[in-house]
């Protein structure tokens, strides 16, 4: 959002790679799962035999610890 609002150029490839590399930690969720699935479907990668896990979406307000984990601080 910051890049859009300030008109800055972002190296999206580097950003995605950085986030994916952070996900190599044990039990870390895979980031960009929806986008990766869209790419696999677009290129006709067969997904029928892959394991499927239901996602439990968070409901309710987002806590301060989540906002802080994004790097935002209260001024």
N, CA, C and O atoms as a Tripos MOL2 file, in Angstrom:
@<TRIPOS>MOLECULE
protein
  300   299    75     0     0
PROTEIN
NO_CHARGES

@<TRIPOS>ATOM
      1 N           0.8260   -1.1750    0.0000 N.3       1 UNK1
      2 CA          0.0000    0.0000    0.0000 C.3       1 UNK1
      3 C           0.8770    1.2480    0.0000 C.2       1 UNK1
      4 O           0.5760    2.2330   -0.6740 O.2       1 UNK1
      5 N           1.9810    1.1910    0.7750 N.am      2 UNK2
      6 CA          2.8870    2.3330    0.8550 C.3       2 UNK2
      7 C           3.4310    2.6820   -0.5210 C.2       2 UNK2
      8 O           3.4940    3.8580   -0.8800 O.2       2 UNK2
      9 N           3.8270    1.6730   -1.3000 N.am      3 UNK3
     10 CA          4.3910    1.9160   -2.6230 C.3       3 UNK3
     11 C           3.3690    2.5630   -3.5480 C.2       3 UNK3
     12 O           3.7070    3.4580   -4.3240 O.2       3 UNK3
     13 N           2.1400    2.1190   -3.4690 N.am      4 UNK4
     14 CA          1.0920    2.6940   -4.3150 C.3       4 UNK4
     15 C           0.8240    4.1410   -3.9310 C.2       4 UNK4
     16 O           0.7120    5.0080   -4.7980 O.2       4 UNK4
     17 N           0.7200    4.4000   -2.6430 N.am      5 UNK5
     18 CA          0.4190    5.7580   -2.1830 C.3       5 UNK5
     19 C           1.5490    6.7450   -2.4530 C.2       5 UNK5
     20 O           1.2950    7.9230   -2.7070 O.2       5 UNK5
     21 N           2.7970    6.2730   -2.4000 N.am      6 UNK6
     22 CA          3.9250    7.1780   -2.6070 C.3       6 UNK6
     23 C           4.4460    7.1520   -4.0320 C.2       6 UNK6
     24 O           5.3370    7.9290   -4.3750 O.2       6 UNK6
     25 N           3.9050    6.2700   -4.8740 N.am      7 UNK7
     26 CA          4.3420    6.1860   -6.2580 C.3       7 UNK7
     27 C           5.7180    5.5670   -6.4180 C.2       7 UNK7
     28 O           6.3710    5.7880   -7.4380 O.2       7 UNK7
     29 N           6.1760    4.8000   -5.4420 N.am      8 UNK8
     30 CA          7.5050    4.1720   -5.4950 C.3       8 UNK8
     31 C           7.4730    2.9130   -6.3470 C.2       8 UNK8
     32 O           6.4560    2.2260   -6.4350 O.2       8 UNK8
     33 N           8.6030    2.6280   -6.9680 N.am      9 UNK9
     34 CA          8.7670    1.3930   -7.7230 C.3       9 UNK9
     35 C           9.2120    0.2960   -6.7590 C.2       9 UNK9
     36 O          10.0620    0.5280   -5.8990 O.2       9 UNK9
     37 N           8.6470   -0.8810   -6.9020 N.am     10 UNK10
     38 CA          9.0370   -2.0200   -6.0820 C.3      10 UNK10
     39 C           9.5620   -3.1320   -6.9680 C.2      10 UNK10
     40 O           9.0680   -3.3430   -8.0750 O.2      10 UNK10
     41 N          10.5620   -3.8400   -6.4790 N.am     11 UNK11
     42 CA         11.0490   -5.0320   -7.1460 C.3      11 UNK11
     43 C          10.2130   -6.1890   -6.6070 C.2      11 UNK11
     44 O          10.5710   -6.8050   -5.6030 O.2      11 UNK11
     45 N           9.1030   -6.4810   -7.2740 N.am     12 UNK12
     46 CA          8.1570   -7.4770   -6.7710 C.3      12 UNK12
     47 C           8.7850   -8.8610   -6.7200 C.2      12 UNK12
     48 O           8.4980   -9.6310   -5.8040 O.2      12 UNK12
     49 N           9.6370   -9.1930   -7.6860 N.am     13 UNK13
     50 CA         10.2950  -10.4900   -7.6720 C.3      13 UNK13
     51 C          11.1390  -10.6830   -6.4220 C.2      13 UNK13
     52 O          11.1130  -11.7440   -5.7990 O.2      13 UNK13
     53 N          11.8930   -9.6380   -6.0590 N.am     14 UNK14
     54 CA         12.7200   -9.7080   -4.8490 C.3      14 UNK14
     55 C          11.8480   -9.8140   -3.5990 C.2      14 UNK14
     56 O          12.1510  -10.5870   -2.6910 O.2      14 UNK14
     57 N          10.7720   -9.0420   -3.5550 N.am     15 UNK15
     58 CA          9.8910   -9.0550   -2.3870 C.3      15 UNK15
     59 C           9.2620  -10.4360   -2.1870 C.2      15 UNK15
     60 O           9.2320  -10.9480   -1.0680 O.2      15 UNK15
     61 N           8.7620  -11.0350   -3.2620 N.am     16 UNK16
     62 CA          8.1470  -12.3590   -3.1610 C.3      16 UNK16
     63 C           9.2000  -13.3870   -2.7430 C.2      16 UNK16
     64 O           8.9390  -14.2270   -1.8830 O.2      16 UNK16
     65 N          10.3910  -13.3220   -3.3520 N.am     17 UNK17
     66 CA         11.4650  -14.2570   -2.9960 C.3      17 UNK17
     67 C          11.8460  -14.1230   -1.5280 C.2      17 UNK17
     68 O          12.0480  -15.1270   -0.8450 O.2      17 UNK17
     69 N          11.9430  -12.9040   -1.0440 N.am     18 UNK18
     70 CA         12.2860  -12.6570    0.3580 C.3      18 UNK18
     71 C          11.2440  -13.2770    1.2840 C.2      18 UNK18
     72 O          11.5970  -13.9440    2.2570 O.2      18 UNK18
     73 N           9.9650  -13.0620    0.9880 N.am     19 UNK19
     74 CA          8.8950  -13.6250    1.8170 C.3      19 UNK19
     75 C           8.8810  -15.1480    1.7690 C.2      19 UNK19
     76 O           8.6470  -15.8000    2.7860 O.2      19 UNK19
     77 N           9.1300  -15.7160    0.5940 N.am     20 UNK20
     78 CA          9.1480  -17.1730    0.4640 C.3      20 UNK20
     79 C          10.3200  -17.7550    1.2430 C.2      20 UNK20
     80 O          10.1860  -18.8060    1.8700 O.2      20 UNK20
     81 N          11.4720  -17.0780    1.2070 N.am     21 UNK21
     82 CA         12.6450  -17.5610    1.9380 C.3      21 UNK21
     83 C          12.3950  -17.5330    3.4470 C.2      21 UNK21
     84 O          12.8520  -18.4210    4.1670 O.2      21 UNK21
     85 N          11.6710  -16.5130    3.9280 N.am     22 UNK22
     86 CA         11.3270  -16.4440    5.3480 C.3      22 UNK22
     87 C          10.4310  -17.6050    5.7500 C.2      22 UNK22
     88 O          10.4390  -18.0240    6.9080 O.2      22 UNK22
     89 N           9.6650  -18.1240    4.8100 N.am     23 UNK23
     90 CA          8.7290  -19.2160    5.1010 C.3      23 UNK23
     91 C           9.4330  -20.5650    5.2180 C.2      23 UNK23
     92 O           8.7760  -21.5680    5.4950 O.2      23 UNK23
     93 N          10.7450  -20.6200    5.0160 N.am     24 UNK24
     94 CA         11.4620  -21.8810    5.1280 C.3      24 UNK24
     95 C          11.6130  -22.3460    6.5680 C.2      24 UNK24
     96 O          12.0130  -23.4840    6.8140 O.2      24 UNK24
     97 N          11.2920  -21.4680    7.5330 N.am     25 UNK25
     98 CA         11.3680  -21.8620    8.9330 C.3      25 UNK25
     99 C          10.3510  -22.9730    9.2060 C.2      25 UNK25
    100 O           9.3470  -23.0940    8.5050 O.2      25 UNK25
    101 N          10.6220  -23.7740   10.2220 N.am     26 UNK26
    102 CA          9.6990  -24.8520   10.5810 C.3      26 UNK26
    103 C           8.3180  -24.3130   10.9160 C.2      26 UNK26
    104 O           8.1850  -23.3250   11.6370 O.2      26 UNK26
    105 N           7.3120  -24.9560   10.3990 N.am     27 UNK27
    106 CA          5.9040  -24.6700   10.6720 C.3      27 UNK27
    107 C           5.4690  -23.2780   10.2260 C.2      27 UNK27
    108 O           4.4440  -22.7810   10.6920 O.2      27 UNK27
    109 N           6.2170  -22.6460    9.3450 N.am     28 UNK28
    110 CA          5.8130  -21.3370    8.8250 C.3      28 UNK28
    111 C           4.8230  -21.5630    7.6830 C.2      28 UNK28
    112 O           5.0390  -22.4460    6.8530 O.2      28 UNK28
    113 N           3.7510  -20.7890    7.6280 N.am     29 UNK29
    114 CA          2.7960  -20.9540    6.5320 C.3      29 UNK29
    115 C           3.4020  -20.4490    5.2200 C.2      29 UNK29
    116 O           4.2080  -19.5180    5.2210 O.2      29 UNK29
    117 N           3.0170  -21.0530    4.1260 N.am     30 UNK30
    118 CA          3.4960  -20.6350    2.8190 C.3      30 UNK30
    119 C           2.7980  -19.3360    2.4330 C.2      30 UNK30
    120 O           1.5700  -19.2900    2.3660 O.2      30 UNK30
    121 N           3.5670  -18.2820    2.1790 N.am     31 UNK31
    122 CA          2.9250  -17.0250    1.7910 C.3      31 UNK31
    123 C           2.4470  -17.0840    0.3400 C.2      31 UNK31
    124 O           2.9350  -17.8850   -0.4560 O.2      31 UNK31
    125 N           1.5120  -16.2430    0.0230 N.am     32 UNK32
    126 CA          0.9970  -16.1030   -1.3380 C.3      32 UNK32
    127 C           0.3660  -17.3900   -1.8630 C.2      32 UNK32
    128 O           0.4370  -17.6650   -3.0610 O.2      32 UNK32
    129 N          -0.2360  -18.1630   -1.0050 N.am     33 UNK33
    130 CA         -0.8000  -19.4560   -1.4230 C.3      33 UNK33
    131 C          -1.8350  -19.2960   -2.5310 C.2      33 UNK33
    132 O          -1.8450  -20.0860   -3.4760 O.2      33 UNK33
    133 N          -2.6990  -18.3010   -2.4380 N.am     34 UNK34
    134 CA         -3.7160  -18.1040   -3.4770 C.3      34 UNK34
    135 C          -3.0850  -17.7390   -4.8110 C.2      34 UNK34
    136 O          -3.5060  -18.2350   -5.8570 O.2      34 UNK34
    137 N          -2.0770  -16.8750   -4.7800 N.am     35 UNK35
    138 CA         -1.4160  -16.4620   -6.0190 C.3      35 UNK35
    139 C          -0.6660  -17.6300   -6.6590 C.2      35 UNK35
    140 O          -0.6980  -17.8070   -7.8770 O.2      35 UNK35
    141 N           0.0070  -18.4220   -5.8270 N.am     36 UNK36
    142 CA          0.7360  -19.5790   -6.3480 C.3      36 UNK36
    143 C          -0.2350  -20.5750   -6.9780 C.2      36 UNK36
    144 O           0.0460  -21.1300   -8.0400 O.2      36 UNK36
    145 N          -1.3680  -20.7990   -6.3320 N.am     37 UNK37
    146 CA         -2.3800  -21.6980   -6.8820 C.3      37 UNK37
    147 C          -2.8930  -21.1850   -8.2180 C.2      37 UNK37
    148 O          -3.0670  -21.9660   -9.1530 O.2      37 UNK37
    149 N          -3.1400  -19.8760   -8.3240 N.am     38 UNK38
    150 CA         -3.5960  -19.2950   -9.5950 C.3      38 UNK38
    151 C          -2.5690  -19.5090  -10.7030 C.2      38 UNK38
    152 O          -2.9340  -19.8210  -11.8360 O.2      38 UNK38
    153 N          -1.2920  -19.3420  -10.3810 N.am     39 UNK39
    154 CA         -0.2310  -19.5430  -11.3740 C.3      39 UNK39
    155 C          -0.1870  -21.0050  -11.8200 C.2      39 UNK39
    156 O          -0.0760  -21.2880  -13.0130 O.2      39 UNK39
    157 N          -0.2760  -21.9330  -10.8610 N.am     40 UNK40
    158 CA         -0.2510  -23.3600  -11.2020 C.3      40 UNK40
    159 C          -1.4410  -23.7420  -12.0760 C.2      40 UNK40
    160 O          -1.2990  -24.5180  -13.0210 O.2      40 UNK40
    161 N          -2.6030  -23.2000  -11.7630 N.am     41 UNK41
    162 CA         -3.7960  -23.4880  -12.5630 C.3      41 UNK41
    163 C          -3.6460  -22.9090  -13.9660 C.2      41 UNK41
    164 O          -4.0020  -23.5620  -14.9470 O.2      41 UNK41
    165 N          -3.1220  -21.6910  -14.0680 N.am     42 UNK42
    166 CA         -2.9460  -21.0510  -15.3760 C.3      42 UNK42
    167 C          -2.0440  -21.8830  -16.2870 C.2      42 UNK42
    168 O          -2.2820  -21.9650  -17.4930 O.2      42 UNK42
    169 N          -1.0130  -22.4970  -15.7130 N.am     43 UNK43
    170 CA         -0.0910  -23.2890  -16.5100 C.3      43 UNK43
    171 C          -0.4440  -24.7790  -16.5150 C.2      43 UNK43
    172 O           0.3890  -25.6240  -16.8430 O.2      43 UNK43
    173 N          -1.6940  -25.0870  -16.1450 N.am     44 UNK44
    174 CA         -2.2370  -26.4520  -16.2090 C.3      44 UNK44
    175 C          -1.4060  -27.4760  -15.4530 C.2      44 UNK44
    176 O          -1.2200  -28.5980  -15.9240 O.2      44 UNK44
    177 N          -0.9080  -27.0970  -14.2870 N.am     45 UNK45
    178 CA         -0.1870  -28.0360  -13.4320 C.3      45 UNK45
    179 C          -1.2350  -28.8780  -12.7080 C.2      45 UNK45
    180 O          -2.1010  -28.3230  -12.0320 O.2      45 UNK45
    181 N          -1.1780  -30.2130  -12.8360 N.am     46 UNK46
    182 CA         -2.1990  -31.0450  -12.1920 C.3      46 UNK46
    183 C          -2.0970  -30.9780  -10.6690 C.2      46 UNK46
    184 O          -1.0250  -31.1840  -10.1010 O.2      46 UNK46
    185 N          -3.2160  -30.6900  -10.0210 N.am     47 UNK47
    186 CA         -3.2490  -30.5450   -8.5660 C.3      47 UNK47
    187 C          -4.1730  -31.5470   -7.8970 C.2      47 UNK47
    188 O          -4.3730  -31.4910   -6.6840 O.2      47 UNK47
    189 N          -4.7430  -32.4670   -8.6780 N.am     48 UNK48
    190 CA         -5.7440  -33.3870   -8.1310 C.3      48 UNK48
    191 C          -5.1920  -34.2820   -7.0290 C.2      48 UNK48
    192 O          -5.9040  -34.5760   -6.0690 O.2      48 UNK48
    193 N          -3.9430  -34.7200   -7.1440 N.am     49 UNK49
    194 CA         -3.3820  -35.6560   -6.1690 C.3      49 UNK49
    195 C          -2.6510  -34.9650   -5.0190 C.2      49 UNK49
    196 O          -2.0650  -35.6340   -4.1680 O.2      49 UNK49
    197 N          -2.6820  -33.6430   -4.9910 N.am     50 UNK50
    198 CA         -1.9940  -32.9150   -3.9340 C.3      50 UNK50
    199 C          -2.8470  -32.8720   -2.6720 C.2      50 UNK50
    200 O          -4.0740  -32.8280   -2.7610 O.2      50 UNK50
    201 N          -2.2120  -32.8850   -1.4870 N.am     51 UNK51
    202 CA         -2.9930  -32.7980   -0.2450 C.3      51 UNK51
    203 C          -3.6830  -31.4480   -0.1410 C.2      51 UNK51
    204 O          -3.1630  -30.4280   -0.5940 O.2      51 UNK51
    205 N          -4.8470  -31.4620    0.4570 N.am     52 UNK52
    206 CA         -5.6430  -30.2460    0.6140 C.3      52 UNK52
    207 C          -5.8830  -30.0160    2.0970 C.2      52 UNK52
    208 O          -6.2360  -30.9440    2.8250 O.2      52 UNK52
    209 N          -5.6980  -28.8120    2.5350 N.am     53 UNK53
    210 CA         -5.9460  -28.4690    3.9320 C.3      53 UNK53
    211 C          -6.8930  -27.2840    3.9960 C.2      53 UNK53
    212 O          -6.6420  -26.2380    3.3970 O.2      53 UNK53
    213 N          -7.9720  -27.4570    4.7220 N.am     54 UNK54
    214 CA         -8.9520  -26.3750    4.8800 C.3      54 UNK54
    215 C          -8.3260  -25.2420    5.6680 C.2      54 UNK54
    216 O          -7.6340  -25.4670    6.6610 O.2      54 UNK54
    217 N          -8.5730  -24.0250    5.2180 N.am     55 UNK55
    218 CA         -8.0260  -22.8460    5.8880 C.3      55 UNK55
    219 C          -9.0630  -22.3150    6.8640 C.2      55 UNK55
    220 O         -10.2190  -22.0900    6.5060 O.2      55 UNK55
    221 N          -8.6300  -22.1180    8.1050 N.am     56 UNK56
    222 CA         -9.5120  -21.5090    9.1040 C.3      56 UNK56
    223 C          -9.2620  -20.0110    9.0980 C.2      56 UNK56
    224 O          -8.2730  -19.5290    9.6490 O.2      56 UNK56
    225 N         -10.1770  -19.2830    8.4660 N.am     57 UNK57
    226 CA        -10.0140  -17.8350    8.3530 C.3      57 UNK57
    227 C         -10.2920  -17.1770    9.6900 C.2      57 UNK57
    228 O         -11.2110  -17.5610   10.4120 O.2      57 UNK57
    229 N          -9.4890  -16.1860   10.0040 N.am     58 UNK58
    230 CA         -9.6600  -15.4150   11.2360 C.3      58 UNK58
    231 C         -10.9190  -14.5620   11.1150 C.2      58 UNK58
    232 O         -11.1590  -13.9140   10.0950 O.2      58 UNK58
    233 N         -11.6930  -14.5790   12.1520 N.am     59 UNK59
    234 CA        -12.8560  -13.7030   12.1810 C.3      59 UNK59
    235 C         -12.7110  -12.7630   13.3610 C.2      59 UNK59
    236 O         -12.0980  -13.1080   14.3720 O.2      59 UNK59
    237 N         -13.2550  -11.6170   13.2340 N.am     60 UNK60
    238 CA        -13.1680  -10.6380   14.3120 C.3      60 UNK60
    239 C         -12.0350   -9.6520   14.0750 C.2      60 UNK60
    240 O         -11.3680   -9.6930   13.0410 O.2      60 UNK60
    241 N         -11.8240   -8.7720   15.0340 N.am     61 UNK61
    242 CA        -10.8130   -7.7220   14.8660 C.3      61 UNK61
    243 C          -9.3860   -8.2890   14.8760 C.2      61 UNK61
    244 O          -9.1220   -9.3300   15.4770 O.2      61 UNK61
    245 N          -8.4970   -7.5970   14.2140 N.am     62 UNK62
    246 CA         -7.0900   -7.9720   14.1900 C.3      62 UNK62
    247 C          -6.4120   -7.3280   15.3860 C.2      62 UNK62
    248 O          -6.5590   -6.1270   15.6120 O.2      62 UNK62
    249 N          -5.6690   -8.1160   16.1530 N.am     63 UNK63
    250 CA         -5.0270   -7.6250   17.3600 C.3      63 UNK63
    251 C          -3.8100   -6.7650   17.0870 C.2      63 UNK63
    252 O          -3.2700   -6.7590   15.9810 O.2      63 UNK63
    253 N          -3.3850   -6.0390   18.1080 N.am     64 UNK64
    254 CA         -2.2420   -5.1360   17.9990 C.3      64 UNK64
    255 C          -0.9620   -5.8870   17.6740 C.2      64 UNK64
    256 O          -0.0980   -5.3580   16.9750 O.2      64 UNK64
    257 N          -0.8230   -7.1300   18.1750 N.am     65 UNK65
    258 CA          0.3970   -7.8870   17.9000 C.3      65 UNK65
    259 C           0.5280   -8.2250   16.4240 C.2      65 UNK65
    260 O           1.6400   -8.3070   15.9020 O.2      65 UNK65
    261 N          -0.5990   -8.4220   15.7460 N.am     66 UNK66
    262 CA         -0.5610   -8.7000   14.3100 C.3      66 UNK66
    263 C          -0.1320   -7.4470   13.5530 C.2      66 UNK66
    264 O           0.7140   -7.5110   12.6610 O.2      66 UNK66
    265 N          -0.7130   -6.3230   13.9090 N.am     67 UNK67
    266 CA         -0.3530   -5.0520   13.2620 C.3      67 UNK67
    267 C           1.1300   -4.7680   13.4870 C.2      67 UNK67
    268 O           1.8230   -4.3370   12.5660 O.2      67 UNK67
    269 N           1.6190   -5.0050   14.6930 N.am     68 UNK68
    270 CA          3.0240   -4.7700   15.0050 C.3      68 UNK68
    271 C           3.9300   -5.7010   14.1910 C.2      68 UNK68
    272 O           5.0270   -5.3070   13.7950 O.2      68 UNK68
    273 N           3.4710   -6.9400   13.9410 N.am     69 UNK69
    274 CA          4.2750   -7.8810   13.1730 C.3      69 UNK69
    275 C           4.4360   -7.4210   11.7190 C.2      69 UNK69
    276 O           5.3750   -7.8390   11.0410 O.2      69 UNK69
    277 N           3.5330   -6.5710   11.2380 N.am     70 UNK70
    278 CA          3.6520   -6.0160    9.8880 C.3      70 UNK70
    279 C           4.6760   -4.8830    9.8350 C.2      70 UNK70
    280 O           5.0380   -4.4160    8.7560 O.2      70 UNK70
    281 N           5.1390   -4.4450   11.0040 N.am     71 UNK71
    282 CA          6.1270   -3.3690   11.0480 C.3      71 UNK71
    283 C           5.5260   -2.0080   11.3160 C.2      71 UNK71
    284 O           6.2390   -1.0040   11.2970 O.2      71 UNK71
    285 N           4.2210   -1.9520   11.5680 N.am     72 UNK72
    286 CA          3.5790   -0.6700   11.8490 C.3      72 UNK72
    287 C           3.7510   -0.3370   13.3370 C.2      72 UNK72
    288 O           3.6640   -1.2180   14.1930 O.2      72 UNK72
    289 N           3.9890    0.9070   13.6250 N.am     73 UNK73
    290 CA          4.1020    1.3640   15.0060 C.3      73 UNK73
    291 C           3.1710    2.5480   15.2140 C.2      73 UNK73
    292 O           2.9050    3.3130   14.2860 O.2      73 UNK73
    293 N           2.6920    2.6890   16.4070 N.am     74 UNK74
    294 CA          1.7930    3.8050   16.7310 C.3      74 UNK74
    295 C           2.6260    5.0470   17.0170 C.2      74 UNK74
    296 O           3.5450    5.0180   17.8360 O.2      74 UNK74
    297 N           2.2940    6.1300   16.3380 N.am     75 UNK75
    298 CA          2.9870    7.3990   16.5500 C.3      75 UNK75
    299 C           2.2080    8.2660   17.4990 C.2      75 UNK75
    300 O           2.6300    9.3810   17.8050 O.2      75 UNK75
@<TRIPOS>BOND
     1     1     2 1
     2     2     3 1
     3     3     4 2
     4     3     5 am
     5     5     6 1
     6     6     7 1
     7     7     8 2
     8     7     9 am
     9     9    10 1
    10    10    11 1
    11    11    12 2
    12    11    13 am
    13    13    14 1
    14    14    15 1
    15    15    16 2
    16    15    17 am
    17    17    18 1
    18    18    19 1
    19    19    20 2
    20    19    21 am
    21    21    22 1
    22    22    23 1
    23    23    24 2
    24    23    25 am
    25    25    26 1
    26    26    27 1
    27    27    28 2
    28    27    29 am
    29    29    30 1
    30    30    31 1
    31    31    32 2
    32    31    33 am
    33    33    34 1
    34    34    35 1
    35    35    36 2
    36    35    37 am
    37    37    38 1
    38    38    39 1
    39    39    40 2
    40    39    41 am
    41    41    42 1
    42    42    43 1
    43    43    44 2
    44    43    45 am
    45    45    46 1
    46    46    47 1
    47    47    48 2
    48    47    49 am
    49    49    50 1
    50    50    51 1
    51    51    52 2
    52    51    53 am
    53    53    54 1
    54    54    55 1
    55    55    56 2
    56    55    57 am
    57    57    58 1
    58    58    59 1
    59    59    60 2
    60    59    61 am
    61    61    62 1
    62    62    63 1
    63    63    64 2
    64    63    65 am
    65    65    66 1
    66    66    67 1
    67    67    68 2
    68    67    69 am
    69    69    70 1
    70    70    71 1
    71    71    72 2
    72    71    73 am
    73    73    74 1
    74    74    75 1
    75    75    76 2
    76    75    77 am
    77    77    78 1
    78    78    79 1
    79    79    80 2
    80    79    81 am
    81    81    82 1
    82    82    83 1
    83    83    84 2
    84    83    85 am
    85    85    86 1
    86    86    87 1
    87    87    88 2
    88    87    89 am
    89    89    90 1
    90    90    91 1
    91    91    92 2
    92    91    93 am
    93    93    94 1
    94    94    95 1
    95    95    96 2
    96    95    97 am
    97    97    98 1
    98    98    99 1
    99    99   100 2
   100    99   101 am
   101   101   102 1
   102   102   103 1
   103   103   104 2
   104   103   105 am
   105   105   106 1
   106   106   107 1
   107   107   108 2
   108   107   109 am
   109   109   110 1
   110   110   111 1
   111   111   112 2
   112   111   113 am
   113   113   114 1
   114   114   115 1
   115   115   116 2
   116   115   117 am
   117   117   118 1
   118   118   119 1
   119   119   120 2
   120   119   121 am
   121   121   122 1
   122   122   123 1
   123   123   124 2
   124   123   125 am
   125   125   126 1
   126   126   127 1
   127   127   128 2
   128   127   129 am
   129   129   130 1
   130   130   131 1
   131   131   132 2
   132   131   133 am
   133   133   134 1
   134   134   135 1
   135   135   136 2
   136   135   137 am
   137   137   138 1
   138   138   139 1
   139   139   140 2
   140   139   141 am
   141   141   142 1
   142   142   143 1
   143   143   144 2
   144   143   145 am
   145   145   146 1
   146   146   147 1
   147   147   148 2
   148   147   149 am
   149   149   150 1
   150   150   151 1
   151   151   152 2
   152   151   153 am
   153   153   154 1
   154   154   155 1
   155   155   156 2
   156   155   157 am
   157   157   158 1
   158   158   159 1
   159   159   160 2
   160   159   161 am
   161   161   162 1
   162   162   163 1
   163   163   164 2
   164   163   165 am
   165   165   166 1
   166   166   167 1
   167   167   168 2
   168   167   169 am
   169   169   170 1
   170   170   171 1
   171   171   172 2
   172   171   173 am
   173   173   174 1
   174   174   175 1
   175   175   176 2
   176   175   177 am
   177   177   178 1
   178   178   179 1
   179   179   180 2
   180   179   181 am
   181   181   182 1
   182   182   183 1
   183   183   184 2
   184   183   185 am
   185   185   186 1
   186   186   187 1
   187   187   188 2
   188   187   189 am
   189   189   190 1
   190   190   191 1
   191   191   192 2
   192   191   193 am
   193   193   194 1
   194   194   195 1
   195   195   196 2
   196   195   197 am
   197   197   198 1
   198   198   199 1
   199   199   200 2
   200   199   201 am
   201   201   202 1
   202   202   203 1
   203   203   204 2
   204   203   205 am
   205   205   206 1
   206   206   207 1
   207   207   208 2
   208   207   209 am
   209   209   210 1
   210   210   211 1
   211   211   212 2
   212   211   213 am
   213   213   214 1
   214   214   215 1
   215   215   216 2
   216   215   217 am
   217   217   218 1
   218   218   219 1
   219   219   220 2
   220   219   221 am
   221   221   222 1
   222   222   223 1
   223   223   224 2
   224   223   225 am
   225   225   226 1
   226   226   227 1
   227   227   228 2
   228   227   229 am
   229   229   230 1
   230   230   231 1
   231   231   232 2
   232   231   233 am
   233   233   234 1
   234   234   235 1
   235   235   236 2
   236   235   237 am
   237   237   238 1
   238   238   239 1
   239   239   240 2
   240   239   241 am
   241   241   242 1
   242   242   243 1
   243   243   244 2
   244   243   245 am
   245   245   246 1
   246   246   247 1
   247   247   248 2
   248   247   249 am
   249   249   250 1
   250   250   251 1
   251   251   252 2
   252   251   253 am
   253   253   254 1
   254   254   255 1
   255   255   256 2
   256   255   257 am
   257   257   258 1
   258   258   259 1
   259   259   260 2
   260   259   261 am
   261   261   262 1
   262   262   263 1
   263   263   264 2
   264   263   265 am
   265   265   266 1
   266   266   267 1
   267   267   268 2
   268   267   269 am
   269   269   270 1
   270   270   271 1
   271   271   272 2
   272   271   273 am
   273   273   274 1
   274   274   275 1
   275   275   276 2
   276   275   277 am
   277   277   278 1
   278   278   279 1
   279   279   280 2
   280   279   281 am
   281   281   282 1
   282   282   283 1
   283   283   284 2
   284   283   285 am
   285   285   286 1
   286   286   287 1
   287   287   288 2
   288   287   289 am
   289   289   290 1
   290   290   291 1
   291   291   292 2
   292   291   293 am
   293   293   294 1
   294   294   295 1
   295   295   296 2
   296   295   297 am
   297   297   298 1
   298   298   299 1
   299   299   300 2
@<TRIPOS>SUBSTRUCTURE
     1 UNK1         2 RESIDUE 1 A UNK
     2 UNK2         6 RESIDUE 1 A UNK
     3 UNK3        10 RESIDUE 1 A UNK
     4 UNK4        14 RESIDUE 1 A UNK
     5 UNK5        18 RESIDUE 1 A UNK
     6 UNK6        22 RESIDUE 1 A UNK
     7 UNK7        26 RESIDUE 1 A UNK
     8 UNK8        30 RESIDUE 1 A UNK
     9 UNK9        34 RESIDUE 1 A UNK
    10 UNK10       38 RESIDUE 1 A UNK
    11 UNK11       42 RESIDUE 1 A UNK
    12 UNK12       46 RESIDUE 1 A UNK
    13 UNK13       50 RESIDUE 1 A UNK
    14 UNK14       54 RESIDUE 1 A UNK
    15 UNK15       58 RESIDUE 1 A UNK
    16 UNK16       62 RESIDUE 1 A UNK
    17 UNK17       66 RESIDUE 1 A UNK
    18 UNK18       70 RESIDUE 1 A UNK
    19 UNK19       74 RESIDUE 1 A UNK
    20 UNK20       78 RESIDUE 1 A UNK
    21 UNK21       82 RESIDUE 1 A UNK
    22 UNK22       86 RESIDUE 1 A UNK
    23 UNK23       90 RESIDUE 1 A UNK
    24 UNK24       94 RESIDUE 1 A UNK
    25 UNK25       98 RESIDUE 1 A UNK
    26 UNK26      102 RESIDUE 1 A UNK
    27 UNK27      106 RESIDUE 1 A UNK
    28 UNK28      110 RESIDUE 1 A UNK
    29 UNK29      114 RESIDUE 1 A UNK
    30 UNK30      118 RESIDUE 1 A UNK
    31 UNK31      122 RESIDUE 1 A UNK
    32 UNK32      126 RESIDUE 1 A UNK
    33 UNK33      130 RESIDUE 1 A UNK
    34 UNK34      134 RESIDUE 1 A UNK
    35 UNK35      138 RESIDUE 1 A UNK
    36 UNK36      142 RESIDUE 1 A UNK
    37 UNK37      146 RESIDUE 1 A UNK
    38 UNK38      150 RESIDUE 1 A UNK
    39 UNK39      154 RESIDUE 1 A UNK
    40 UNK40      158 RESIDUE 1 A UNK
    41 UNK41      162 RESIDUE 1 A UNK
    42 UNK42      166 RESIDUE 1 A UNK
    43 UNK43      170 RESIDUE 1 A UNK
    44 UNK44      174 RESIDUE 1 A UNK
    45 UNK45      178 RESIDUE 1 A UNK
    46 UNK46      182 RESIDUE 1 A UNK
    47 UNK47      186 RESIDUE 1 A UNK
    48 UNK48      190 RESIDUE 1 A UNK
    49 UNK49      194 RESIDUE 1 A UNK
    50 UNK50      198 RESIDUE 1 A UNK
    51 UNK51      202 RESIDUE 1 A UNK
    52 UNK52      206 RESIDUE 1 A UNK
    53 UNK53      210 RESIDUE 1 A UNK
    54 UNK54      214 RESIDUE 1 A UNK
    55 UNK55      218 RESIDUE 1 A UNK
    56 UNK56      222 RESIDUE 1 A UNK
    57 UNK57      226 RESIDUE 1 A UNK
    58 UNK58      230 RESIDUE 1 A UNK
    59 UNK59      234 RESIDUE 1 A UNK
    60 UNK60      238 RESIDUE 1 A UNK
    61 UNK61      242 RESIDUE 1 A UNK
    62 UNK62      246 RESIDUE 1 A UNK
    63 UNK63      250 RESIDUE 1 A UNK
    64 UNK64      254 RESIDUE 1 A UNK
    65 UNK65      258 RESIDUE 1 A UNK
    66 UNK66      262 RESIDUE 1 A UNK
    67 UNK67      266 RESIDUE 1 A UNK
    68 UNK68      270 RESIDUE 1 A UNK
    69 UNK69      274 RESIDUE 1 A UNK
    70 UNK70      278 RESIDUE 1 A UNK
    71 UNK71      282 RESIDUE 1 A UNK
    72 UNK72      286 RESIDUE 1 A UNK
    73 UNK73      290 RESIDUE 1 A UNK
    74 UNK74      294 RESIDUE 1 A UNK
    75 UNK75      298 RESIDUE 1 A UNK
